[in-house]
Each structure stands twice: as structure tokens, then as C-alpha cells.
Amino acid sequence: QVQLLESGGGSLQTGGSLRLSCTASSSIASSTWMGWFRQAPGKEREGVAAIVASTGTTRYADSVKGRFTISRDNAKNTVYLQMNSLKPEDAAMYYCAADRSPRMIWAGPLSDKSYYYWGQGTQVTVSS
């Protein structure tokens, strides 16, 4: 069983930057997708960014393209989300997720249905 622990959330003003980190309790295969999701009160969980280390392929939600960058350090079992130019609409609980191998369900890298392991979340608050 893989456990994911997020950190780096906080409160800041519009235009600020944060870097979220997610560390896995055991190594995750480089062919496994890892992603960041977020959920604001009253809204559905949405995929923000995802990465697979084996190819370096990344995917981003349109709402964060050009502002957020996902990266992964396999040696540290850690995935990062660098968030720049934050907006009030970015405020949410951010969750880290990891696919599993062998994969059971695949609905795309930004679908929460594709992920098996989930962290507890880290809160990001953005004030205008």
C-alpha cells in the first residue's frame, strides 16, 4: 500500500506563488502517472496536472496552463506542483494521486478515475 503525503499549502494573495510537494511512502514506478487534483467547496474534484516520469509527459488543465508546472523526482519519490500567478479561483484543497501498476482503470491523466492512491490533501487559500 502506497501512502502519499502532501505539503506546501498555505494562504497568500493574488499573484503569489506556492510549491506543493507530495512524497510517496515507497517507490512508484516511473511508468506510473502521478497527478494533482483540487476540490473547492461545492465543486467537483478536478484534475490540475499530471506527469509520467518514464517519458516526461505532462498534462495540464486549461485553467492552469502557463501558470502551474508539475515535476517529479523519482529518487525522492516526490512530485511537485509549482503554482505561480495564483488567482482566487485556484483556492481549493489540493490532492496528490498516483496510478497503480498493473493499472485497473484508465480514463486519462486528468481523470480521478484513473488514480488509485490518494493523499489527504493540502489547503491553498488565495485572497484578492
Backbone as CSV, one residue per row, in Angstrom:
resi,resn,N_x,N_y,N_z,CA_x,CA_y,CA_z,C_x,C_y,C_z
1,GLN,0.846,-1.188,0.000,0.000,0.000,0.000,0.882,1.237,0.000
2,VAL,0.655,2.136,-0.941,1.421,3.376,-1.044,0.676,4.487,-0.325
3,GLN,1.380,5.196,0.505,0.796,6.375,1.164,1.408,7.630,0.560
4,LEU,0.574,8.633,0.349,1.013,9.893,-0.228,0.801,11.005,0.795
5,LEU,1.816,11.835,0.961,1.737,12.920,1.926,2.034,14.238,1.233
6,GLU,1.036,15.112,1.208,1.200,16.425,0.603,1.663,17.446,1.626
7,SER,2.344,18.464,1.130,2.743,19.591,1.968,2.906,20.819,1.086
8,GLY,2.994,21.974,1.718,3.281,23.196,0.992,2.113,24.136,0.804
9,GLY,0.937,23.717,1.229,-0.205,24.605,1.100,-0.095,25.801,2.034
10,GLY,-0.962,26.774,1.804,-0.939,27.956,2.655,-1.887,29.014,2.149
11,SER,-1.808,30.171,2.773,-2.641,31.314,2.408,-1.767,32.396,1.811
12,LEU,-2.237,32.973,0.727,-1.466,34.036,0.106,-2.391,34.909,-0.728
13,GLN,-1.833,35.984,-1.239,-2.624,36.913,-2.020,-2.532,36.607,-3.514
14,THR,-3.457,37.153,-4.240,-3.478,37.006,-5.689,-2.127,37.400,-6.285
15,GLY,-1.670,36.559,-7.203,-0.404,36.817,-7.865,0.783,36.136,-7.228
16,GLY,0.583,35.560,-6.070,1.661,34.896,-5.360,1.963,33.510,-5.916
17,SER,2.957,32.873,-5.319,3.406,31.552,-5.764,3.503,30.597,-4.576
18,LEU,3.282,29.338,-4.870,3.443,28.270,-3.884,3.999,27.054,-4.588
19,ARG,4.718,26.230,-3.854,5.128,24.947,-4.385,4.604,23.850,-3.466
20,LEU,3.784,23.001,-4.031,3.276,21.850,-3.293,4.192,20.655,-3.529
21,SER,4.310,19.837,-2.500,5.106,18.615,-2.602,4.251,17.423,-2.202
22,CYS,4.545,16.310,-2.795,3.850,15.063,-2.454,4.889,13.952,-2.440
23,THR,5.064,13.347,-1.284,6.045,12.289,-1.137,5.351,10.957,-0.902
24,ALA,5.774,9.973,-1.649,5.207,8.630,-1.519,6.009,7.808,-0.510
25,SER,5.312,6.917,0.172,5.949,6.113,1.222,6.848,5.025,0.657
26,SER,6.657,4.709,-0.616,7.516,3.733,-1.282,7.673,4.155,-2.736
27,SER,8.621,3.558,-3.391,8.900,3.995,-4.755,7.722,3.673,-5.678
28,ILE,7.543,4.568,-6.599,6.476,4.407,-7.596,7.138,4.272,-8.955
29,ALA,6.722,3.286,-9.695,7.335,3.014,-10.993,7.301,4.257,-11.876
30,SER,8.387,4.433,-12.622,8.468,5.619,-13.480,7.403,5.616,-14.565
31,SER,6.839,4.464,-14.834,5.783,4.379,-15.844,4.417,4.722,-15.280
32,THR,4.385,4.997,-14.001,3.124,5.299,-13.318,2.841,6.794,-13.358
33,TRP,1.622,7.125,-13.699,1.227,8.531,-13.666,1.018,8.986,-12.225
34,MET,1.415,10.237,-11.985,1.101,10.910,-10.728,0.447,12.237,-11.075
35,GLY,-0.519,12.624,-10.260,-1.252,13.826,-10.604,-1.618,14.660,-9.398
36,TRP,-1.988,15.876,-9.691,-2.526,16.790,-8.692,-3.972,17.111,-9.066
37,PHE,-4.818,17.059,-8.064,-6.225,17.385,-8.220,-6.588,18.443,-7.193
38,ARG,-7.698,19.103,-7.413,-8.165,20.075,-6.441,-9.678,20.039,-6.353
39,GLN,-10.143,20.429,-5.183,-11.584,20.483,-4.964,-11.908,21.678,-4.090
40,ALA,-12.711,22.561,-4.633,-13.186,23.718,-3.893,-14.550,23.388,-3.299
41,PRO,-14.948,24.077,-2.242,-16.252,23.808,-1.618,-17.387,23.916,-2.629
42,GLY,-18.228,22.899,-2.662,-19.378,22.917,-3.549,-19.080,22.562,-4.989
43,LYS,-17.833,22.229,-5.267,-17.453,21.893,-6.644,-16.912,20.469,-6.717
44,GLU,-16.922,19.936,-7.913,-16.373,18.607,-8.120,-14.847,18.667,-8.143
45,ARG,-14.257,17.549,-7.824,-12.799,17.454,-7.895,-12.369,17.515,-9.354
46,GLU,-11.315,18.285,-9.609,-10.844,18.425,-10.978,-9.352,18.143,-11.069
47,GLY,-8.961,17.579,-12.185,-7.554,17.324,-12.424,-6.850,18.614,-12.796
48,VAL,-5.710,18.842,-12.186,-4.954,20.064,-12.412,-3.747,19.790,-13.293
49,ALA,-2.974,18.783,-12.933,-1.760,18.460,-13.679,-1.372,17.016,-13.413
50,ALA,-0.691,16.418,-14.381,-0.253,15.038,-14.223,1.062,14.834,-14.961
51,ILE,1.814,13.828,-14.499,3.115,13.566,-15.105,3.438,12.080,-15.042
52,VAL,4.115,11.610,-16.074,4.644,10.256,-16.046,6.143,10.367,-16.260
53,ALA,6.914,9.821,-15.368,8.360,10.041,-15.378,9.066,9.356,-16.547
54,SER,8.564,8.233,-16.982,9.276,7.448,-18.000,9.472,8.221,-19.299
55,THR,8.527,9.078,-19.627,8.628,9.849,-20.866,8.712,11.349,-20.605
56,GLY,8.472,11.765,-19.391,8.437,13.192,-19.081,7.172,13.868,-19.553
57,THR,6.212,13.080,-19.979,4.956,13.646,-20.482,4.163,14.291,-19.352
58,THR,3.642,15.462,-19.625,2.813,16.168,-18.651,1.483,16.554,-19.299
59,ARG,0.522,16.747,-18.446,-0.783,17.217,-18.896,-1.270,18.262,-17.894
60,TYR,-1.939,19.297,-18.411,-2.438,20.360,-17.557,-3.884,20.690,-17.907
61,ALA,-4.627,21.076,-16.894,-5.938,21.636,-17.142,-5.753,22.992,-17.825
62,ASP,-6.683,23.336,-18.701,-6.570,24.603,-19.420,-6.479,25.789,-18.463
63,SER,-7.150,25.680,-17.340,-7.219,26.789,-16.398,-5.879,27.104,-15.733
64,VAL,-4.917,26.175,-15.813,-3.637,26.402,-15.141,-2.452,26.425,-16.094
65,LYS,-2.683,26.166,-17.360,-1.582,26.148,-18.328,-0.849,27.489,-18.331
66,GLY,0.470,27.401,-18.321,1.280,28.601,-18.312,1.527,29.166,-16.930
67,ARG,0.805,28.677,-15.935,0.982,29.174,-14.570,1.502,28.088,-13.619
68,PHE,1.069,26.849,-13.834,1.467,25.743,-12.964,2.442,24.832,-13.710
69,THR,3.361,24.255,-12.956,4.317,23.306,-13.515,4.424,22.102,-12.597
70,ILE,4.226,20.921,-13.167,4.370,19.696,-12.397,5.733,19.081,-12.716
71,SER,6.363,18.545,-11.692,7.643,17.874,-11.896,7.736,16.700,-10.929
72,ARG,8.696,15.857,-11.163,8.772,14.625,-10.383,10.237,14.259,-10.167
73,ASP,10.551,13.866,-8.954,11.879,13.393,-8.600,11.734,11.948,-8.143
74,ASN,11.990,11.022,-9.033,11.789,9.611,-8.695,12.713,9.148,-7.583
75,ALA,13.900,9.714,-7.524,14.852,9.305,-6.485,14.332,9.637,-5.091
76,LYS,13.513,10.680,-5.020,12.940,11.101,-3.736,11.486,10.671,-3.601
77,ASN,10.975,9.936,-4.570,9.562,9.518,-4.557,8.641,10.719,-4.360
78,THR,8.962,11.813,-4.995,8.251,13.068,-4.758,7.811,13.700,-6.067
79,VAL,6.609,14.245,-6.057,6.105,15.029,-7.168,5.790,16.424,-6.652
80,TYR,6.060,17.419,-7.476,5.886,18.813,-7.087,4.866,19.486,-7.993
81,LEU,4.257,20.521,-7.450,3.406,21.391,-8.253,3.794,22.828,-7.935
82,GLN,4.470,23.445,-8.879,4.816,24.858,-8.737,3.667,25.685,-9.277
83,MET,3.121,26.532,-8.428,1.964,27.333,-8.796,2.349,28.796,-8.754
84,ASN,2.272,29.449,-9.881,2.600,30.866,-9.998,1.359,31.663,-10.407
85,SER,1.421,32.952,-10.200,0.323,33.848,-10.593,-1.018,33.328,-10.097
86,LEU,-1.056,32.999,-8.829,-2.259,32.401,-8.265,-3.429,33.374,-8.277
87,LYS,-4.605,32.797,-8.493,-5.846,33.559,-8.564,-6.791,33.060,-7.470
88,PRO,-7.767,33.867,-7.098,-8.734,33.399,-6.091,-9.415,32.094,-6.494
89,GLU,-9.628,31.907,-7.792,-10.289,30.676,-8.241,-9.397,29.434,-8.133
90,ASP,-8.122,29.623,-7.802,-7.239,28.488,-7.553,-7.370,27.958,-6.127
91,ALA,-8.065,28.693,-5.280,-8.219,28.279,-3.898,-8.996,26.967,-3.820
92,ALA,-8.440,26.006,-3.121,-9.059,24.680,-3.028,-8.213,23.795,-2.129
93,MET,-8.736,22.620,-1.858,-7.924,21.571,-1.263,-7.247,20.850,-2.420
94,TYR,-5.931,20.733,-2.334,-5.167,20.082,-3.388,-4.760,18.684,-2.944
95,TYR,-5.002,17.719,-3.827,-4.714,16.325,-3.538,-3.692,15.775,-4.532
96,CYS,-2.833,14.960,-4.002,-1.888,14.221,-4.821,-2.448,12.827,-5.050
97,ALA,-2.191,12.278,-6.230,-2.689,10.947,-6.543,-1.671,10.191,-7.384
98,ALA,-1.734,8.883,-7.256,-0.833,8.029,-8.035,-1.620,6.878,-8.640
99,ASP,-1.267,6.573,-9.852,-1.817,5.419,-10.538,-1.207,4.172,-9.902
100,ARG,-1.660,3.037,-10.268,-1.082,1.810,-9.752,-0.695,0.906,-10.913
101,SER,0.209,-0.018,-10.602,0.631,-0.982,-11.605,0.438,-2.387,-11.037
102,PRO,-0.286,-3.260,-11.715,-0.926,-3.041,-13.013,-2.153,-2.141,-12.904
103,ARG,-2.367,-1.389,-13.960,-3.462,-0.436,-13.971,-4.795,-1.163,-14.085
104,MET,-5.767,-0.672,-13.339,-7.099,-1.278,-13.372,-8.046,-0.488,-14.263
105,ILE,-7.989,0.845,-14.132,-8.888,1.712,-14.881,-8.060,2.854,-15.456
106,TRP,-8.331,3.230,-16.679,-7.665,4.385,-17.265,-8.679,5.242,-17.994
107,ALA,-8.833,6.452,-17.464,-9.774,7.396,-18.061,-9.059,8.685,-18.448
108,GLY,-7.742,8.593,-18.586,-6.978,9.763,-18.936,-6.236,10.320,-17.736
109,PRO,-5.150,11.050,-17.973,-4.298,11.502,-16.866,-4.924,12.556,-15.961
110,LEU,-5.974,13.216,-16.396,-6.601,14.241,-15.554,-7.959,13.797,-15.005
111,SER,-8.235,12.513,-15.143,-9.467,11.981,-14.565,-9.158,11.301,-13.246
112,ASP,-9.947,11.613,-12.221,-9.665,10.985,-10.930,-9.963,9.492,-10.953
113,LYS,-10.695,9.038,-11.955,-10.999,7.610,-12.053,-9.749,6.788,-12.371
114,SER,-8.721,7.446,-12.867,-7.509,6.749,-13.279,-6.557,6.479,-12.122
115,TYR,-6.822,7.059,-10.976,-5.863,7.016,-9.877,-6.352,6.155,-8.739
116,TYR,-5.399,5.471,-8.137,-5.731,4.514,-7.079,-5.335,5.020,-5.697
117,TYR,-4.174,5.630,-5.599,-3.678,6.107,-4.304,-3.909,7.611,-4.196
118,TRP,-4.322,8.044,-3.016,-4.635,9.459,-2.783,-4.053,9.928,-1.461
119,GLY,-3.606,11.175,-1.469,-3.170,11.797,-0.227,-4.341,12.429,0.496
120,GLN,-4.053,13.012,1.646,-5.092,13.621,2.476,-5.405,15.055,2.067
121,GLY,-4.529,15.652,1.292,-4.790,16.993,0.798,-4.055,18.075,1.564
122,THR,-3.826,19.177,0.885,-3.239,20.360,1.497,-4.017,21.569,0.994
123,GLN,-4.342,22.472,1.908,-5.230,23.584,1.586,-4.463,24.759,0.988
124,VAL,-5.012,25.308,-0.067,-4.473,26.527,-0.674,-5.569,27.583,-0.648
125,THR,-5.266,28.714,-0.039,-6.207,29.826,0.047,-5.600,31.027,-0.644
126,VAL,-6.366,31.648,-1.520,-5.877,32.817,-2.260,-6.863,33.954,-2.061
127,SER,-6.371,35.040,-1.530,-7.233,36.200,-1.284,-6.956,37.282,-2.320
128,SER,-8.009,38.009,-2.664,-7.865,39.065,-3.677,-7.451,40.373,-3.061
